[in-house]
Amino acid sequence: MPRPREFNEADVLDAATDAFWAHGYEATSTRDLVRETGLTQPSLYNAFGDKRALFRRVLEHYLERSLRERMAHLEAAHAPAEAIAAFFGETVERSLNDPLRRGCLLVNSALEARPEDADLSAAIAQEIGQIEAFFVRCLRAAQARGTLPAATPPETGAAHLLAVLLGVRVLARTRPERTLIATAAASALRLLGLPPMPPMRPIAPADVDDGVAPSSPRDSPRHR
């Protein structure tokens, strides 16, 4: 009969997320994972598989508690056009208020993805596609309500917003300048006839990640 696990899976995934987020997939060593999680290498890999399998679990864990929840919250709490503006407003604030300049784990992973790792590349592309789909839904709904001009097809507008979002996330890691980052985001919104980004409440460094909207805090600061 197998022995029960003597650790909390969510806590281990949180710790492994920190390791991959800080160093990137390639640079994160088994020693880093052991140190961050507090598990031995055999225990870690017996529970989650090899490094690649663990990273897939980490990415799923991160996305479930961050981007997916965040997009769902914004769609439920705001009108479609305002949801996009709020999404960019939060992204700008979280990018600029992260003293570690970690960026977004999903975007960082996309930059590291190798063509020979087709499965991982496909998983990352699928998740980025979910962000694009969020933009498409909101743009289409805003046009249907008459609150957004119908001159630009939702798919075209979503592709533009996605490109700007990814650029903002990358740029903020090397040039975290508010005028530069906020202007890039604001220009994309204005070009599509979307409302401006709303004022954001100050975000404490401990709360900065890609987590849920500021108005919907979680118990753990890691995911606020």
C-alpha positions as CSV (number, residue, x, y, z in Angstrom):
1,M,0.0,0.0,0.0
2,P,1.5,3.4,-1.0
3,R,2.5,5.8,1.7
4,P,0.4,9.0,1.9
5,R,2.1,12.1,0.7
6,E,3.6,14.1,3.6
7,F,3.3,17.5,1.9
8,N,0.7,20.0,0.6
9,E,0.7,19.8,-3.2
10,A,-0.4,23.4,-3.7
11,D,2.4,24.6,-1.4
12,V,5.0,22.6,-3.4
13,L,3.6,23.9,-6.7
14,D,3.8,27.5,-5.3
15,A,7.4,27.0,-4.4
16,A,8.3,25.4,-7.7
17,T,6.5,28.3,-9.5
18,D,8.8,30.7,-7.6
19,A,11.8,28.8,-8.8
20,F,10.8,28.6,-12.5
21,W,9.5,32.2,-12.4
22,A,12.8,33.5,-11.0
23,H,15.2,31.6,-13.2
24,G,13.3,30.4,-16.3
25,Y,12.7,26.8,-17.3
26,E,16.1,26.1,-18.7
27,A,18.1,27.7,-15.9
28,T,16.2,26.2,-13.1
29,S,18.1,23.2,-11.8
30,T,17.0,20.2,-9.8
31,R,19.0,21.7,-6.9
32,D,16.9,24.9,-7.2
33,L,13.7,22.9,-7.1
34,V,14.8,20.9,-4.1
35,R,15.8,24.0,-2.2
36,E,12.6,25.9,-3.0
37,T,10.2,23.0,-2.3
38,G,12.0,21.4,0.6
39,L,11.5,17.9,-1.0
40,T,14.2,15.5,-1.9
41,Q,14.7,14.9,-5.6
42,P,13.2,11.4,-5.5
43,S,10.2,12.7,-3.6
44,L,9.7,15.6,-6.0
45,Y,10.0,13.5,-9.2
46,N,8.0,10.6,-7.8
47,A,5.1,13.0,-7.1
48,F,5.3,15.2,-10.2
49,G,7.5,13.4,-12.8
50,D,10.6,14.8,-14.3
51,K,11.5,18.5,-14.6
52,R,9.5,19.0,-17.7
53,A,6.4,17.3,-16.3
54,L,6.8,19.4,-13.1
55,F,7.0,22.5,-15.2
56,R,3.8,21.6,-17.0
57,R,2.1,21.2,-13.7
58,V,3.5,24.5,-12.5
59,L,2.3,26.4,-15.6
60,E,-1.2,24.9,-15.2
61,H,-1.2,25.8,-11.5
62,Y,0.0,29.4,-12.2
63,L,-2.6,29.9,-15.0
64,E,-5.5,28.5,-13.1
65,R,-4.8,30.9,-10.2
66,S,-3.9,33.9,-12.3
67,L,-4.7,34.7,-15.9
68,R,-7.8,32.4,-16.2
69,E,-9.3,33.6,-12.9
70,R,-8.4,37.2,-13.7
71,M,-10.1,37.2,-17.1
72,A,-13.2,35.4,-15.8
73,H,-13.5,38.0,-13.0
74,L,-13.1,40.9,-15.4
75,E,-15.7,39.6,-17.8
76,A,-18.2,39.1,-14.9
77,A,-17.5,42.4,-13.2
78,H,-17.3,44.9,-16.1
79,A,-18.9,45.8,-19.4
80,P,-17.0,44.2,-22.3
81,A,-15.0,47.2,-23.4
82,E,-14.2,48.2,-19.8
83,A,-13.0,44.6,-19.1
84,I,-10.3,45.0,-21.7
85,A,-9.3,48.4,-20.4
86,A,-9.1,47.1,-16.8
87,F,-7.1,44.1,-18.0
88,F,-4.5,46.4,-19.5
89,G,-4.6,48.7,-16.5
90,E,-3.8,45.8,-14.1
91,T,-1.1,44.5,-16.4
92,V,0.6,47.8,-16.4
93,E,0.5,48.2,-12.7
94,R,1.6,44.7,-11.9
95,S,4.5,44.9,-14.4
96,L,5.7,48.2,-13.1
97,N,5.3,47.4,-9.4
98,D,7.2,44.1,-9.4
99,P,10.7,44.8,-7.9
100,L,12.0,41.5,-9.2
101,R,10.9,42.2,-12.8
102,R,9.7,38.7,-13.2
103,G,7.2,39.5,-15.9
104,C,4.5,36.9,-16.7
105,L,5.5,33.3,-16.4
106,L,3.4,32.4,-19.5
107,V,5.1,35.0,-21.6
108,N,8.5,34.2,-20.3
109,S,7.9,30.5,-21.1
110,A,6.8,31.5,-24.7
111,L,10.2,33.2,-25.1
112,E,12.0,30.1,-23.9
113,A,9.9,27.6,-25.9
114,R,12.0,25.4,-28.3
115,P,10.7,24.2,-31.6
116,E,11.8,20.6,-30.8
117,D,9.6,20.6,-27.7
118,A,6.4,20.6,-29.7
119,D,4.1,19.5,-26.8
120,L,5.2,22.3,-24.5
121,S,5.1,24.9,-27.3
122,A,1.6,23.8,-28.2
123,A,0.5,24.1,-24.6
124,I,1.9,27.6,-24.3
125,A,0.4,28.7,-27.6
126,Q,-3.0,27.3,-26.5
127,E,-2.9,29.4,-23.3
128,I,-1.9,32.6,-25.2
129,G,-4.8,31.8,-27.5
130,Q,-7.1,32.0,-24.5
131,I,-6.0,35.6,-23.9
132,E,-6.7,36.4,-27.5
133,A,-10.1,34.7,-27.2
134,F,-10.9,36.9,-24.2
135,F,-10.2,39.9,-26.3
136,V,-12.3,38.6,-29.2
137,R,-15.2,37.9,-26.9
138,C,-15.1,41.4,-25.3
139,L,-14.6,43.2,-28.6
140,R,-17.5,41.3,-30.2
141,A,-19.8,41.9,-27.3
142,A,-18.9,45.6,-27.1
143,Q,-19.7,46.0,-30.8
144,A,-23.0,44.1,-30.4
145,R,-23.9,46.5,-27.6
146,G,-23.0,49.5,-29.8
147,T,-20.4,50.7,-27.3
148,L,-17.5,50.1,-29.7
149,P,-17.2,51.0,-33.4
150,A,-17.6,48.0,-35.7
151,A,-15.0,49.2,-38.2
152,T,-12.3,46.7,-37.0
153,P,-13.2,43.0,-37.0
154,P,-12.9,41.6,-33.4
155,E,-10.3,39.0,-34.5
156,T,-8.1,41.8,-36.0
157,G,-8.4,44.0,-32.9
158,A,-7.7,41.0,-30.6
159,A,-4.5,40.2,-32.5
160,H,-3.4,43.8,-32.1
161,L,-4.1,43.8,-28.4
162,L,-2.4,40.5,-27.9
163,A,0.8,41.8,-29.7
164,V,0.8,44.9,-27.5
165,L,0.2,42.9,-24.3
166,L,3.1,40.6,-25.0
167,G,5.3,43.5,-25.9
168,V,4.4,45.4,-22.7
169,R,5.2,42.3,-20.6
170,V,8.6,41.9,-22.3
171,L,9.5,45.6,-22.3
172,A,8.7,46.0,-18.6
173,R,11.4,43.5,-17.7
174,T,14.1,45.7,-19.2
175,R,12.7,49.2,-19.3
176,P,10.1,49.4,-16.5
177,E,9.3,53.1,-17.3
178,R,5.7,54.1,-16.6
179,T,5.4,56.6,-19.4
180,L,6.7,54.1,-21.9
181,I,4.6,51.1,-20.8
182,A,1.4,53.0,-20.1
183,T,1.6,54.9,-23.4
184,A,2.0,51.7,-25.4
185,A,-1.1,50.2,-23.7
186,A,-3.2,53.4,-23.9
187,S,-2.4,53.9,-27.6
188,A,-3.6,50.4,-28.4
189,L,-6.9,50.9,-26.5
190,R,-7.4,54.3,-28.1
191,L,-6.7,53.0,-31.6
192,L,-9.6,50.5,-31.3
193,G,-12.0,53.0,-29.7
194,L,-11.8,51.3,-26.3
195,P,-12.1,53.3,-23.0
196,P,-8.9,54.4,-21.2
197,M,-7.4,52.3,-18.5
198,P,-9.1,53.0,-15.1
199,P,-7.1,54.3,-12.2
200,M,-5.6,51.3,-10.3
201,R,-5.1,51.2,-6.5
202,P,-1.5,50.9,-5.3
203,I,-0.2,47.4,-5.4
204,A,2.2,46.3,-2.7
205,P,5.3,44.5,-3.9
206,A,4.3,41.3,-2.0
207,D,1.0,41.3,-4.0
208,V,2.5,41.7,-7.4
209,D,2.0,38.8,-9.9
210,D,-0.3,37.9,-12.6
211,G,-3.0,37.2,-10.1
212,V,-6.7,38.0,-9.8
213,A,-8.1,41.5,-10.0
214,P,-7.3,43.8,-7.1
215,S,-10.9,43.9,-6.1
216,S,-11.0,40.1,-5.6
217,P,-8.2,39.2,-3.2
218,R,-7.3,35.6,-2.3
219,D,-6.1,34.3,1.0
220,S,-2.6,34.0,-0.2
221,P,-0.7,37.2,-1.2
222,R,1.0,35.2,-3.9
223,H,-2.2,35.1,-5.9
224,R,-3.6,38.5,-5.3
